[in-house]
């Protein structure tokens, strides 16, 4: 199973429907590549970070630095 197929499966298990799960997987892969290029992280570090955000966000939690703030007016 490819990395993309695994991500599609994970997104589907987290509640995304077919086409939406595929789009989410593609976005995760793209952002992972961006983090590797921009921050010099390994691919594993970048994907671990993104999956942590995904799972915690799905359950309504935030990680430090992602608490948000007052929405723009």
mmCIF file of the N, C-alpha and C atoms, coordinates in Angstrom:
data_MODEL
# 
_entry.id   MODEL 
# 
loop_
_atom_site.group_PDB 
_atom_site.id 
_atom_site.type_symbol 
_atom_site.label_atom_id 
_atom_site.label_alt_id 
_atom_site.label_comp_id 
_atom_site.label_asym_id 
_atom_site.label_entity_id 
_atom_site.label_seq_id 
_atom_site.pdbx_PDB_ins_code 
_atom_site.Cartn_x 
_atom_site.Cartn_y 
_atom_site.Cartn_z 
_atom_site.occupancy 
_atom_site.B_iso_or_equiv 
_atom_site.pdbx_formal_charge 
_atom_site.auth_seq_id 
_atom_site.auth_comp_id 
_atom_site.auth_asym_id 
_atom_site.auth_atom_id 
_atom_site.pdbx_PDB_model_num 
ATOM 1   N N  . UNK A 1 1  ? 0.854   -1.177 0.000  1.00 0.00 ? 1  UNK A N  1 
ATOM 2   C CA . UNK A 1 1  ? 0.000   0.000  0.000  1.00 0.00 ? 1  UNK A CA 1 
ATOM 3   C C  . UNK A 1 1  ? 0.898   1.237  0.000  1.00 0.00 ? 1  UNK A C  1 
ATOM 4   N N  . UNK A 1 2  ? 0.602   2.182  -0.871 1.00 0.00 ? 2  UNK A N  1 
ATOM 5   C CA . UNK A 1 2  ? 1.407   3.399  -0.951 1.00 0.00 ? 2  UNK A CA 1 
ATOM 6   C C  . UNK A 1 2  ? 1.104   4.325  0.223  1.00 0.00 ? 2  UNK A C  1 
ATOM 7   N N  . UNK A 1 3  ? 1.981   5.304  0.390  1.00 0.00 ? 3  UNK A N  1 
ATOM 8   C CA . UNK A 1 3  ? 1.775   6.299  1.443  1.00 0.00 ? 3  UNK A CA 1 
ATOM 9   C C  . UNK A 1 3  ? 0.442   7.025  1.247  1.00 0.00 ? 3  UNK A C  1 
ATOM 10  N N  . UNK A 1 4  ? 0.146   7.375  0.004  1.00 0.00 ? 4  UNK A N  1 
ATOM 11  C CA . UNK A 1 4  ? -1.115  8.073  -0.282 1.00 0.00 ? 4  UNK A CA 1 
ATOM 12  C C  . UNK A 1 4  ? -2.310  7.188  0.056  1.00 0.00 ? 4  UNK A C  1 
ATOM 13  N N  . UNK A 1 5  ? -2.250  5.926  -0.314 1.00 0.00 ? 5  UNK A N  1 
ATOM 14  C CA . UNK A 1 5  ? -3.348  5.008  -0.015 1.00 0.00 ? 5  UNK A CA 1 
ATOM 15  C C  . UNK A 1 5  ? -3.547  4.849  1.496  1.00 0.00 ? 5  UNK A C  1 
ATOM 16  N N  . UNK A 1 6  ? -2.441  4.816  2.225  1.00 0.00 ? 6  UNK A N  1 
ATOM 17  C CA . UNK A 1 6  ? -2.539  4.727  3.682  1.00 0.00 ? 6  UNK A CA 1 
ATOM 18  C C  . UNK A 1 6  ? -3.194  5.969  4.266  1.00 0.00 ? 6  UNK A C  1 
ATOM 19  N N  . UNK A 1 7  ? -2.825  7.136  3.733  1.00 0.00 ? 7  UNK A N  1 
ATOM 20  C CA . UNK A 1 7  ? -3.413  8.382  4.225  1.00 0.00 ? 7  UNK A CA 1 
ATOM 21  C C  . UNK A 1 7  ? -4.893  8.481  3.867  1.00 0.00 ? 7  UNK A C  1 
ATOM 22  N N  . UNK A 1 8  ? -5.252  8.052  2.674  1.00 0.00 ? 8  UNK A N  1 
ATOM 23  C CA . UNK A 1 8  ? -6.662  8.055  2.279  1.00 0.00 ? 8  UNK A CA 1 
ATOM 24  C C  . UNK A 1 8  ? -7.451  7.167  3.238  1.00 0.00 ? 8  UNK A C  1 
ATOM 25  N N  . UNK A 1 9  ? -6.916  6.000  3.536  1.00 0.00 ? 9  UNK A N  1 
ATOM 26  C CA . UNK A 1 9  ? -7.573  5.075  4.455  1.00 0.00 ? 9  UNK A CA 1 
ATOM 27  C C  . UNK A 1 9  ? -7.715  5.689  5.848  1.00 0.00 ? 9  UNK A C  1 
ATOM 28  N N  . UNK A 1 10 ? -6.656  6.324  6.323  1.00 0.00 ? 10 UNK A N  1 
ATOM 29  C CA . UNK A 1 10 ? -6.704  6.968  7.642  1.00 0.00 ? 10 UNK A CA 1 
ATOM 30  C C  . UNK A 1 10 ? -7.759  8.072  7.668  1.00 0.00 ? 10 UNK A C  1 
ATOM 31  N N  . UNK A 1 11 ? -7.763  8.925  6.664  1.00 0.00 ? 11 UNK A N  1 
ATOM 32  C CA . UNK A 1 11 ? -8.732  10.022 6.615  1.00 0.00 ? 11 UNK A CA 1 
ATOM 33  C C  . UNK A 1 11 ? -10.157 9.479  6.565  1.00 0.00 ? 11 UNK A C  1 
ATOM 34  N N  . UNK A 1 12 ? -10.345 8.395  5.844  1.00 0.00 ? 12 UNK A N  1 
ATOM 35  C CA . UNK A 1 12 ? -11.676 7.782  5.774  1.00 0.00 ? 12 UNK A CA 1 
ATOM 36  C C  . UNK A 1 12 ? -12.076 7.236  7.151  1.00 0.00 ? 12 UNK A C  1 
ATOM 37  N N  . UNK A 1 13 ? -11.138 6.608  7.855  1.00 0.00 ? 13 UNK A N  1 
ATOM 38  C CA . UNK A 1 13 ? -11.446 6.091  9.196  1.00 0.00 ? 13 UNK A CA 1 
ATOM 39  C C  . UNK A 1 13 ? -11.747 7.215  10.176 1.00 0.00 ? 13 UNK A C  1 
ATOM 40  N N  . UNK A 1 14 ? -11.199 8.396  9.909  1.00 0.00 ? 14 UNK A N  1 
ATOM 41  C CA . UNK A 1 14 ? -11.462 9.545  10.776 1.00 0.00 ? 14 UNK A CA 1 
ATOM 42  C C  . UNK A 1 14 ? -12.749 10.272 10.397 1.00 0.00 ? 14 UNK A C  1 
ATOM 43  N N  . UNK A 1 15 ? -13.432 9.776  9.351  1.00 0.00 ? 15 UNK A N  1 
ATOM 44  C CA . UNK A 1 15 ? -14.741 10.330 9.033  1.00 0.00 ? 15 UNK A CA 1 
ATOM 45  C C  . UNK A 1 15 ? -14.888 11.014 7.693  1.00 0.00 ? 15 UNK A C  1 
ATOM 46  N N  . UNK A 1 16 ? -13.801 11.174 6.942  1.00 0.00 ? 16 UNK A N  1 
ATOM 47  C CA . UNK A 1 16 ? -13.898 11.809 5.632  1.00 0.00 ? 16 UNK A CA 1 
ATOM 48  C C  . UNK A 1 16 ? -14.481 10.815 4.634  1.00 0.00 ? 16 UNK A C  1 
ATOM 49  N N  . UNK A 1 17 ? -15.363 11.292 3.773  1.00 0.00 ? 17 UNK A N  1 
ATOM 50  C CA . UNK A 1 17 ? -15.949 10.423 2.760  1.00 0.00 ? 17 UNK A CA 1 
ATOM 51  C C  . UNK A 1 17 ? -14.997 10.298 1.577  1.00 0.00 ? 17 UNK A C  1 
ATOM 52  N N  . UNK A 1 18 ? -15.204 9.312  0.727  1.00 0.00 ? 18 UNK A N  1 
ATOM 53  C CA . UNK A 1 18 ? -14.331 8.958  -0.390 1.00 0.00 ? 18 UNK A CA 1 
ATOM 54  C C  . UNK A 1 18 ? -13.529 10.072 -1.025 1.00 0.00 ? 18 UNK A C  1 
ATOM 55  N N  . UNK A 1 19 ? -14.159 10.942 -1.813 1.00 0.00 ? 19 UNK A N  1 
ATOM 56  C CA . UNK A 1 19 ? -13.396 11.990 -2.490 1.00 0.00 ? 19 UNK A CA 1 
ATOM 57  C C  . UNK A 1 19 ? -12.720 12.956 -1.516 1.00 0.00 ? 19 UNK A C  1 
ATOM 58  N N  . UNK A 1 20 ? -13.387 13.245 -0.423 1.00 0.00 ? 20 UNK A N  1 
ATOM 59  C CA . UNK A 1 20 ? -12.813 14.157 0.570  1.00 0.00 ? 20 UNK A CA 1 
ATOM 60  C C  . UNK A 1 20 ? -11.572 13.536 1.209  1.00 0.00 ? 20 UNK A C  1 
ATOM 61  N N  . UNK A 1 21 ? -11.591 12.246 1.478  1.00 0.00 ? 21 UNK A N  1 
ATOM 62  C CA . UNK A 1 21 ? -10.435 11.563 2.067  1.00 0.00 ? 21 UNK A CA 1 
ATOM 63  C C  . UNK A 1 21 ? -9.239  11.641 1.125  1.00 0.00 ? 21 UNK A C  1 
ATOM 64  N N  . UNK A 1 22 ? -9.485  11.500 -0.165 1.00 0.00 ? 22 UNK A N  1 
ATOM 65  C CA . UNK A 1 22 ? -8.401  11.573 -1.145 1.00 0.00 ? 22 UNK A CA 1 
ATOM 66  C C  . UNK A 1 22 ? -7.812  12.983 -1.210 1.00 0.00 ? 22 UNK A C  1 
ATOM 67  N N  . UNK A 1 23 ? -8.679  13.990 -1.173 1.00 0.00 ? 23 UNK A N  1 
ATOM 68  C CA . UNK A 1 23 ? -8.202  15.382 -1.196 1.00 0.00 ? 23 UNK A CA 1 
ATOM 69  C C  . UNK A 1 23 ? -7.382  15.670 0.064  1.00 0.00 ? 23 UNK A C  1 
ATOM 70  N N  . UNK A 1 24 ? -7.874  15.221 1.201  1.00 0.00 ? 24 UNK A N  1 
ATOM 71  C CA . UNK A 1 24 ? -7.137  15.436 2.458  1.00 0.00 ? 24 UNK A CA 1 
ATOM 72  C C  . UNK A 1 24 ? -5.772  14.760 2.412  1.00 0.00 ? 24 UNK A C  1 
ATOM 73  N N  . UNK A 1 25 ? -5.713  13.547 1.880  1.00 0.00 ? 25 UNK A N  1 
ATOM 74  C CA . UNK A 1 25 ? -4.443  12.832 1.771  1.00 0.00 ? 25 UNK A CA 1 
ATOM 75  C C  . UNK A 1 25 ? -3.477  13.606 0.884  1.00 0.00 ? 25 UNK A C  1 
ATOM 76  N N  . UNK A 1 26 ? -3.965  14.108 -0.240 1.00 0.00 ? 26 UNK A N  1 
ATOM 77  C CA . UNK A 1 26 ? -3.114  14.886 -1.140 1.00 0.00 ? 26 UNK A CA 1 
ATOM 78  C C  . UNK A 1 26 ? -2.604  16.153 -0.460 1.00 0.00 ? 26 UNK A C  1 
ATOM 79  N N  . UNK A 1 27 ? -3.456  16.804 0.325  1.00 0.00 ? 27 UNK A N  1 
ATOM 80  C CA . UNK A 1 27 ? -3.043  18.011 1.040  1.00 0.00 ? 27 UNK A CA 1 
ATOM 81  C C  . UNK A 1 27 ? -1.989  17.689 2.093  1.00 0.00 ? 27 UNK A C  1 
ATOM 82  N N  . UNK A 1 28 ? -2.155  16.576 2.790  1.00 0.00 ? 28 UNK A N  1 
ATOM 83  C CA . UNK A 1 28 ? -1.160  16.161 3.782  1.00 0.00 ? 28 UNK A CA 1 
ATOM 84  C C  . UNK A 1 28 ? 0.192   15.899 3.127  1.00 0.00 ? 28 UNK A C  1 
ATOM 85  N N  . UNK A 1 29 ? 0.177   15.214 2.001  1.00 0.00 ? 29 UNK A N  1 
ATOM 86  C CA . UNK A 1 29 ? 1.429   14.924 1.298  1.00 0.00 ? 29 UNK A CA 1 
ATOM 87  C C  . UNK A 1 29 ? 2.106   16.204 0.813  1.00 0.00 ? 29 UNK A C  1 
ATOM 88  N N  . UNK A 1 30 ? 1.308   17.127 0.277  1.00 0.00 ? 30 UNK A N  1 
ATOM 89  C CA . UNK A 1 30 ? 1.866   18.392 -0.211 1.00 0.00 ? 30 UNK A CA 1 
ATOM 90  C C  . UNK A 1 30 ? 2.462   19.198 0.945  1.00 0.00 ? 30 UNK A C  1 
ATOM 91  N N  . UNK A 1 31 ? 1.724   19.284 2.055  1.00 0.00 ? 31 UNK A N  1 
ATOM 92  C CA . UNK A 1 31 ? 2.215   20.058 3.200  1.00 0.00 ? 31 UNK A CA 1 
ATOM 93  C C  . UNK A 1 31 ? 3.449   19.394 3.800  1.00 0.00 ? 31 UNK A C  1 
ATOM 94  N N  . UNK A 1 32 ? 3.485   18.076 3.786  1.00 0.00 ? 32 UNK A N  1 
ATOM 95  C CA . UNK A 1 32 ? 4.654   17.361 4.284  1.00 0.00 ? 32 UNK A CA 1 
ATOM 96  C C  . UNK A 1 32 ? 5.895   17.759 3.486  1.00 0.00 ? 32 UNK A C  1 
ATOM 97  N N  . UNK A 1 33 ? 5.766   17.763 2.166  1.00 0.00 ? 33 UNK A N  1 
ATOM 98  C CA . UNK A 1 33 ? 6.881   18.167 1.309  1.00 0.00 ? 33 UNK A CA 1 
ATOM 99  C C  . UNK A 1 33 ? 7.300   19.606 1.587  1.00 0.00 ? 33 UNK A C  1 
ATOM 100 N N  . UNK A 1 34 ? 6.325   20.482 1.846  1.00 0.00 ? 34 UNK A N  1 
ATOM 101 C CA . UNK A 1 34 ? 6.636   21.883 2.150  1.00 0.00 ? 34 UNK A CA 1 
ATOM 102 C C  . UNK A 1 34 ? 7.416   21.995 3.456  1.00 0.00 ? 34 UNK A C  1 
ATOM 103 N N  . UNK A 1 35 ? 7.003   21.249 4.479  1.00 0.00 ? 35 UNK A N  1 
ATOM 104 C CA . UNK A 1 35 ? 7.698   21.302 5.767  1.00 0.00 ? 35 UNK A CA 1 
ATOM 105 C C  . UNK A 1 35 ? 9.128   20.787 5.647  1.00 0.00 ? 35 UNK A C  1 
ATOM 106 N N  . UNK A 1 36 ? 9.316   19.757 4.854  1.00 0.00 ? 36 UNK A N  1 
ATOM 107 C CA . UNK A 1 36 ? 10.661  19.225 4.635  1.00 0.00 ? 36 UNK A CA 1 
ATOM 108 C C  . UNK A 1 36 ? 11.533  20.290 3.976  1.00 0.00 ? 36 UNK A C  1 
ATOM 109 N N  . UNK A 1 37 ? 11.005  20.952 2.956  1.00 0.00 ? 37 UNK A N  1 
ATOM 110 C CA . UNK A 1 37 ? 11.774  21.959 2.224  1.00 0.00 ? 37 UNK A CA 1 
ATOM 111 C C  . UNK A 1 37 ? 11.989  23.229 3.045  1.00 0.00 ? 37 UNK A C  1 
ATOM 112 N N  . UNK A 1 38 ? 10.941  23.696 3.712  1.00 0.00 ? 38 UNK A N  1 
ATOM 113 C CA . UNK A 1 38 ? 11.007  24.984 4.411  1.00 0.00 ? 38 UNK A CA 1 
ATOM 114 C C  . UNK A 1 38 ? 11.713  24.911 5.760  1.00 0.00 ? 38 UNK A C  1 
ATOM 115 N N  . UNK A 1 39 ? 11.497  23.841 6.486  1.00 0.00 ? 39 UNK A N  1 
ATOM 116 C CA . UNK A 1 39 ? 12.028  23.758 7.854  1.00 0.00 ? 39 UNK A CA 1 
ATOM 117 C C  . UNK A 1 39 ? 13.186  22.784 8.000  1.00 0.00 ? 39 UNK A C  1 
ATOM 118 N N  . UNK A 1 40 ? 13.479  22.062 6.949  1.00 0.00 ? 40 UNK A N  1 
ATOM 119 C CA . UNK A 1 40 ? 14.584  21.120 7.005  1.00 0.00 ? 40 UNK A CA 1 
ATOM 120 C C  . UNK A 1 40 ? 14.300  19.889 7.851  1.00 0.00 ? 40 UNK A C  1 
ATOM 121 N N  . UNK A 1 41 ? 13.038  19.610 8.076  1.00 0.00 ? 41 UNK A N  1 
ATOM 122 C CA . UNK A 1 41 ? 12.656  18.432 8.847  1.00 0.00 ? 41 UNK A CA 1 
ATOM 123 C C  . UNK A 1 41 ? 12.812  17.196 7.977  1.00 0.00 ? 41 UNK A C  1 
ATOM 124 N N  . UNK A 1 42 ? 12.942  16.043 8.629  1.00 0.00 ? 42 UNK A N  1 
ATOM 125 C CA . UNK A 1 42 ? 12.880  14.802 7.872  1.00 0.00 ? 42 UNK A CA 1 
ATOM 126 C C  . UNK A 1 42 ? 11.424  14.582 7.477  1.00 0.00 ? 42 UNK A C  1 
ATOM 127 N N  . UNK A 1 43 ? 11.228  13.716 6.500  1.00 0.00 ? 43 UNK A N  1 
ATOM 128 C CA . UNK A 1 43 ? 9.864   13.406 6.071  1.00 0.00 ? 43 UNK A CA 1 
ATOM 129 C C  . UNK A 1 43 ? 9.066   12.778 7.215  1.00 0.00 ? 43 UNK A C  1 
ATOM 130 N N  . UNK A 1 44 ? 9.723   11.954 8.001  1.00 0.00 ? 44 UNK A N  1 
ATOM 131 C CA . UNK A 1 44 ? 9.054   11.312 9.138  1.00 0.00 ? 44 UNK A CA 1 
ATOM 132 C C  . UNK A 1 44 ? 8.619   12.356 10.165 1.00 0.00 ? 44 UNK A C  1 
ATOM 133 N N  . UNK A 1 45 ? 9.499   13.312 10.480 1.00 0.00 ? 45 UNK A N  1 
ATOM 134 C CA . UNK A 1 45 ? 9.144   14.370 11.433 1.00 0.00 ? 45 UNK A CA 1 
ATOM 135 C C  . UNK A 1 45 ? 7.965   15.183 10.923 1.00 0.00 ? 45 UNK A C  1 
ATOM 136 N N  . UNK A 1 46 ? 8.005   15.544 9.669  1.00 0.00 ? 46 UNK A N  1 
ATOM 137 C CA . UNK A 1 46 ? 6.943   16.365 9.089  1.00 0.00 ? 46 UNK A CA 1 
ATOM 138 C C  . UNK A 1 46 ? 5.611   15.628 9.111  1.00 0.00 ? 46 UNK A C  1 
ATOM 139 N N  . UNK A 1 47 ? 5.618   14.363 8.703  1.00 0.00 ? 47 UNK A N  1 
ATOM 140 C CA . UNK A 1 47 ? 4.362   13.607 8.675  1.00 0.00 ? 47 UNK A CA 1 
ATOM 141 C C  . UNK A 1 47 ? 3.853   13.354 10.092 1.00 0.00 ? 47 UNK A C  1 
ATOM 142 N N  . UNK A 1 48 ? 4.753   13.090 11.021 1.00 0.00 ? 48 UNK A N  1 
ATOM 143 C CA . UNK A 1 48 ? 4.329   12.901 12.415 1.00 0.00 ? 48 UNK A CA 1 
ATOM 144 C C  . UNK A 1 48 ? 3.644   14.155 12.943 1.00 0.00 ? 48 UNK A C  1 
ATOM 145 N N  . UNK A 1 49 ? 4.206   15.306 12.655 1.00 0.00 ? 49 UNK A N  1 
ATOM 146 C CA . UNK A 1 49 ? 3.628   16.586 13.072 1.00 0.00 ? 49 UNK A CA 1 
ATOM 147 C C  . UNK A 1 49 ? 2.224   16.764 12.474 1.00 0.00 ? 49 UNK A C  1 
ATOM 148 N N  . UNK A 1 50 ? 2.103   16.519 11.180 1.00 0.00 ? 50 UNK A N  1 
ATOM 149 C CA . UNK A 1 50 ? 0.820   16.700 10.507 1.00 0.00 ? 50 UNK A CA 1 
ATOM 150 C C  . UNK A 1 50 ? -0.234  15.718 11.010 1.00 0.00 ? 50 UNK A C  1 
ATOM 151 N N  . UNK A 1 51 ? 0.161   14.481 11.236 1.00 0.00 ? 51 UNK A N  1 
ATOM 152 C CA . UNK A 1 51 ? -0.798  13.489 11.721 1.00 0.00 ? 51 UNK A CA 1 
ATOM 153 C C  . UNK A 1 51 ? -1.226  13.791 13.151 1.00 0.00 ? 51 UNK A C  1 
ATOM 154 N N  . UNK A 1 52 ? -0.310  14.328 13.955 1.00 0.00 ? 52 UNK A N  1 
ATOM 155 C CA . UNK A 1 52 ? -0.673  14.757 15.302 1.00 0.00 ? 52 UNK A CA 1 
ATOM 156 C C  . UNK A 1 52 ? -1.717  15.866 15.234 1.00 0.00 ? 52 UNK A C  1 
ATOM 157 N N  . UNK A 1 53 ? -1.481  16.846 14.360 1.00 0.00 ? 53 UNK A N  1 
ATOM 158 C CA . UNK A 1 53 ? -2.456  17.930 14.185 1.00 0.00 ? 53 UNK A CA 1 
ATOM 159 C C  . UNK A 1 53 ? -3.803  17.383 13.717 1.00 0.00 ? 53 UNK A C  1 
ATOM 160 N N  . UNK A 1 54 ? -3.770  16.454 12.793 1.00 0.00 ? 54 UNK A N  1 
ATOM 161 C CA . UNK A 1 54 ? -4.995  15.883 12.246 1.00 0.00 ? 54 UNK A CA 1 
ATOM 162 C C  . UNK A 1 54 ? -5.802  15.156 13.315 1.00 0.00 ? 54 UNK A C  1 
ATOM 163 N N  . UNK A 1 55 ? -5.149  14.282 14.050 1.00 0.00 ? 55 UNK A N  1 
ATOM 164 C CA . UNK A 1 55 ? -5.850  13.478 15.052 1.00 0.00 ? 55 UNK A CA 1 
ATOM 165 C C  . UNK A 1 55 ? -6.344  14.339 16.206 1.00 0.00 ? 55 UNK A C  1 
ATOM 166 N N  . UNK A 1 56 ? -5.488  15.239 16.694 1.00 0.00 ? 56 UNK A N  1 
ATOM 167 C CA . UNK A 1 56 ? -5.912  16.102 17.797 1.00 0.00 ? 56 UNK A CA 1 
ATOM 168 C C  . UNK A 1 56 ? -7.012  17.059 17.345 1.00 0.00 ? 56 UNK A C  1 
ATOM 169 N N  . UNK A 1 57 ? -6.878  17.604 16.147 1.00 0.00 ? 57 UNK A N  1 
ATOM 170 C CA . UNK A 1 57 ? -7.904  18.500 15.629 1.00 0.00 ? 57 UNK A CA 1 
ATOM 171 C C  . UNK A 1 57 ? -9.238  17.793 15.465 1.00 0.00 ? 57 UNK A C  1 
ATOM 172 N N  . UNK A 1 58 ? -9.190  16.547 15.058 1.00 0.00 ? 58 UNK A N  1 
ATOM 173 C CA . UNK A 1 58 ? -10.414 15.745 14.893 1.00 0.00 ? 58 UNK A CA 1 
ATOM 174 C C  . UNK A 1 58 ? -11.136 15.575 16.218 1.00 0.00 ? 58 UNK A C  1 
ATOM 175 N N  . UNK A 1 59 ? -10.365 15.510 17.312 1.00 0.00 ? 59 UNK A N  1 
ATOM 176 C CA . UNK A 1 59 ? -10.969 15.332 18.638 1.00 0.00 ? 59 UNK A CA 1 
ATOM 177 C C  . UNK A 1 59 ? -11.171 16.660 19.359 1.00 0.00 ? 59 UNK A C  1 
ATOM 178 N N  . UNK A 1 60 ? -10.917 17.782 18.658 1.00 0.00 ? 60 UNK A N  1 
ATOM 179 C CA . UNK A 1 60 ? -11.168 19.094 19.245 1.00 0.00 ? 60 UNK A CA 1 
ATOM 180 C C  . UNK A 1 60 ? -10.050 19.622 20.117 1.00 0.00 ? 60 UNK A C  1 
ATOM 181 N N  . UNK A 1 61 ? -8.892  18.986 20.075 1.00 0.00 ? 61 UNK A N  1 
ATOM 182 C CA . UNK A 1 61 ? -7.746  19.438 20.867 1.00 0.00 ? 61 UNK A CA 1 
ATOM 183 C C  . UNK A 1 61 ? -6.833  20.300 20.013 1.00 0.00 ? 61 UNK A C  1 
ATOM 184 N N  . UNK A 1 62 ? -5.969  21.047 20.683 1.00 0.00 ? 62 UNK A N  1 
ATOM 185 C CA . UNK A 1 62 ? -4.942  21.806 19.983 1.00 0.00 ? 62 UNK A CA 1 
ATOM 186 C C  . UNK A 1 62 ? -3.595  21.497 20.599 1.00 0.00 ? 62 UNK A C  1 
ATOM 187 N N  . UNK A 1 63 ? -2.542  21.687 19.814 1.00 0.00 ? 63 UNK A N  1 
ATOM 188 C CA . UNK A 1 63 ? -1.207  21.521 20.353 1.00 0.00 ? 63 UNK A CA 1 
ATOM 189 C C  . UNK A 1 63 ? -0.661  22.920 20.629 1.00 0.00 ? 63 UNK A C  1 
ATOM 190 N N  . UNK A 1 64 ? 0.349   23.035 21.488 1.00 0.00 ? 64 UNK A N  1 
ATOM 191 C CA . UNK A 1 64 ? 0.903   24.353 21.773 1.00 0.00 ? 64 UNK A CA 1 
ATOM 192 C C  . UNK A 1 64 ? 1.301   25.076 20.479 1.00 0.00 ? 64 UNK A C  1 
ATOM 193 N N  . UNK A 1 65 ? 0.909   26.327 20.385 1.00 0.00 ? 65 UNK A N  1 
ATOM 194 C CA . UNK A 1 65 ? 1.188   27.124 19.198 1.00 0.00 ? 65 UNK A CA 1 
ATOM 195 C C  . UNK A 1 65 ? 0.040   27.184 18.227 1.00 0.00 ? 65 UNK A C  1 
ATOM 196 N N  . UNK A 1 66 ? -0.982  26.357 18.443 1.00 0.00 ? 66 UNK A N  1 
ATOM 197 C CA . UNK A 1 66 ? -2.135  26.323 17.553 1.00 0.00 ? 66 UNK A CA 1 
ATOM 198 C C  . UNK A 1 66 ? -3.408  26.659 18.317 1.00 0.00 ? 66 UNK A C  1 
ATOM 199 N N  . UNK A 1 67 ? -3.295  27.401 19.382 1.00 0.00 ? 67 UNK A N  1 
ATOM 200 C CA . UNK A 1 67 ? -4.468  27.732 20.181 1.00 0.00 ? 67 UNK A CA 1 
ATOM 201 C C  . UNK A 1 67 ? -5.392  28.698 19.461 1.00 0.00 ? 67 UNK A C  1 
ATOM 202 N N  . UNK A 1 68 ? -4.835  29.381 18.490 1.00 0.00 ? 68 UNK A N  1 
ATOM 203 C CA . UNK A 1 68 ? -5.648  30.353 17.767 1.00 0.00 ? 68 UNK A CA 1 
ATOM 204 C C  . UNK A 1 68 ? -5.763  31.641 18.556 1.00 0.00 ? 68 UNK A C  1 
ATOM 205 N N  . UNK A 1 69 ? -6.550  32.498 18.096 1.00 0.00 ? 69 UNK A N  1 
ATOM 206 C CA . UNK A 1 69 ? -6.745  33.773 18.747 1.00 0.00 ? 69 UNK A CA 1 
ATOM 207 C C  . UNK A 1 69 ? -8.085  34.315 18.341 1.00 0.00 ? 69 UNK A C  1 
ATOM 208 N N  . UNK A 1 70 ? -8.248  35.573 18.576 1.00 0.00 ? 70 UNK A N  1 
ATOM 209 C CA . UNK A 1 70 ? -9.501  36.216 18.216 1.00 0.00 ? 70 UNK A CA 1 
ATOM 210 C C  . UNK A 1 70 ? -9.623  36.238 16.696 1.00 0.00 ? 70 UNK A C  1 
ATOM 211 N N  . UNK A 1 71 ? -10.758 35.811 16.163 1.00 0.00 ? 71 UNK A N  1 
ATOM 212 C CA . UNK A 1 71 ? -10.920 35.839 14.707 1.00 0.00 ? 71 UNK A CA 1 
ATOM 213 C C  . UNK A 1 71 ? -10.870 37.260 14.174 1.00 0.00 ? 71 UNK A C  1 
ATOM 214 N N  . UNK A 1 72 ? -10.426 37.419 12.917 1.00 0.00 ? 72 UNK A N  1 
ATOM 215 C CA . UNK A 1 72 ? -10.375 38.767 12.327 1.00 0.00 ? 72 UNK A CA 1 
ATOM 216 C C  . UNK A 1 72 ? -11.768 39.360 12.227 1.00 0.00 ? 72 UNK A C  1 
ATOM 217 N N  . UNK A 1 73 ? -11.832 40.664 12.348 1.00 0.00 ? 73 UNK A N  1 
ATOM 218 C CA . UNK A 1 73 ? -13.126 41.365 12.292 1.00 0.00 ? 73 UNK A CA 1 
ATOM 219 C C  . UNK A 1 73 ? -13.687 41.421 10.910 1.00 0.00 ? 73 UNK A C  1 
# 
